Amino acid sequence: MSCNSLILLAKSQTLTNSRRSCYTALFLLATVNSHAAEPVNDSKKSEKSTPTTLAPMTVTATTDLNPPNGKPQLDVKTQTGSRLGLTSRETPASVTVIDKATIEQRGAQTTQEALERAPGIITSSQPGSAGSVSMRGFTGGSVTQLFNGLSVQYDVIAARPIDSWLMDRVEVLGGPSSFLYGQGAVGGSVNYVTKIAQRETSHHTALLGLGEYLNRRASYGYNGQIGNTKNWFRADVSYLGSEGYIDRTKADSGVMSFSLLSDITDKLSHTIAVEHQLEDRDSYWGTPVLNPTIGGRIIPWGDARITSPVEGQIDPNTRFKNYNVRDSVFDQQVTWVRDIIDYNFSSSLQFKNTLYFYDANRQYKNVEVYDWNNTNTAVIRSSPFATKHEQSMLGDKMELAHDGKVFGMPLKTSAGIDVVYNKQYRSPGVIAATTWTTDPYNYTPLTYESNSAKLSAKNELLTVSGFMENRLTLIPKLNLVTGLRVDSIDLDNKNFLAPTAPTAANPFGSPASFHRHWDAVTWRAALMYDVTESFNVYAQYSTAADPPSGILMTGSLNNFRNFDLTTGRQAEIGTKFDFWNKRGSGTVAAYYIERKNLSMPDPNNVNSVIPVGAQSSIGVEANLGLQITPEWSVQGNMAYTDAQFDDFTEVVAGKSISRVGNRPTNVATWISNSWLTWQFHPDWRWNFGARYVGDRYGDNANLMKMPAYAVFDMKMDWQFNPHAMVTARVKNLTDEVYSEWGRGGNTPMLLMREPRTFQMELKLDF
């Protein structure tokens, strides 16, 4: 794709800037010229490309993609925002698409690195919950993470960052979306979409990388037709490893995928896809935060004398220290299998069936908490714990899609049934509660053995769901989009350890078994009006359901009791538009989200829990991209989030303490990302990226504050051959000391990110 072809020459409208108010969530939108040109098809532009031009080295065959870090991908059909085959521009919700070329341009080696630059996103791969995501004021299980549109219903634990080589794209849907994917998803949904066989000619891609801390990567992919048959095969394999910038954090991972697409008849196609992941990682649980000095005296965290926020600081000499055991374990082995049948009854009626299987084994062995003593002279290590998770899931999803008319109005409809059985065994082994005090600068890592072979519990989850979506064109420019999902959820728990009787601290005890059933009805209704062909406005209302506390796959009776699921709801308004003769595109959205019925301690009885907690958030998100000239492009996003607890208490030293008005942990008020690209020669390209994350709190009391940070990345590409490109990349250019996540309470710890690092890559495309 030539640089000159990036200019869109068609005449277009102009759009004045809209003023946004975060608290009223109202826009003032200007009128625009309605003489908009037809969108330019990138596949036509690619016909003019020359061999030496720095085009994206991988292109999705079925969609027209804008060049990376330029205009947002508004005209690509997504799998996440709707089941109706709508593009991001047509979907009345905030949908961000990060395609594989953009992932490579930004140097994202894992799925989390790709995700964290989406609007308003913070991620963390901490061992205890390696799939942690903060989005729109919500974290943990309140953000659903999908793999090809499928949830393992254990996302915050199971959605570990994996090698991005397998990814075709990452899609993000803001706000409640249980009506699409079932319980969870109050804050939003993330969908990791893998590469799969395409109907295209043979194509090979390879990548070799090497960087500081012995960061290393070797990847290969192939897609092609099998002879002259109507069969296409794809294979991808990748190795990613590092010695780690933190002491004793060596990591090795391998991923592979294979898929076969067969056109059995003109109407019937079949796809079989297998993905496998292996990870062997020495874990780092965080760096202890120094006890603050107040009035010239060191005051331990949790002391009642700390009454206002204090910025958490680490000892610079411990920035790269790892206080975990020598033989720490944080490994996993995962297999996905999908069998997909597509049948076209006609041009207006299609059927799709996806039979899917998931199997995962995860192992942990760590000492998980590190804390400074009261004089900040020694580190105390505690909380040894080991466990194994053996999870398997079998499901089948059937869908029908139909294009037709009702009362003369065009109607798109999608409906289906999803049945999934999910099972997980757990086998923890905990040594006696012990603490170890050590010299923070010169210490001997612990070594311990634990018995984790004995099974402790099994959770079985059967979910039967029915869903439907519609897009009704009321008048030529006005569409009504609705969605509905009904879930029937059955949870069975079996305790393999000795049952325990109820106590004051655990009123339900640990029975030998228990059963719980929930029914959830969630929905969305939205109106979208096309002011012009390339400028629309929308308003939507959506709902969600979530467990009151805990996670269904590991929760206990004390978590669920006889409580209903929590309820979440969102009101959102927004706009999607092109500007400056279609050289630029953007989206702006404002939202309000509320979640109710969270479990929290009873203010009148600290030994009891009641489902009355609530939290909410209000915010604005913007995502803009512009091809300024043939040589210069810019893209950026911004998110403002005002989140708080509306009704929530914690038990501290046996007393019930209100946290009403406090900001939830690991939620930043301001987050922004930007990229500037300069193609100063047909064979050379320079890129500069910046990320800002505002301050966050590591505890519900909002006493331990994590400072704001800004990081900058830079890279240079040289396409020295029509089929080969070399990239030099520097991450964290200014060597900023910053943390990705905080763990609060009386033993606060910060997950520190990498210092300045240098990497080189060679990519081959032939």
Order of alpha helices (4+ residues) and beta strands (2+ residues): beta-beta-alpha-beta-alpha-alpha-beta-beta-beta-beta-alpha-beta-alpha-beta-beta-beta-beta-beta-beta-beta-beta-beta-beta-beta-beta-beta-beta-beta-beta-beta-beta-beta-alpha-beta-beta-beta-beta-beta-beta-beta-beta-beta-beta-beta-beta-beta-beta-beta
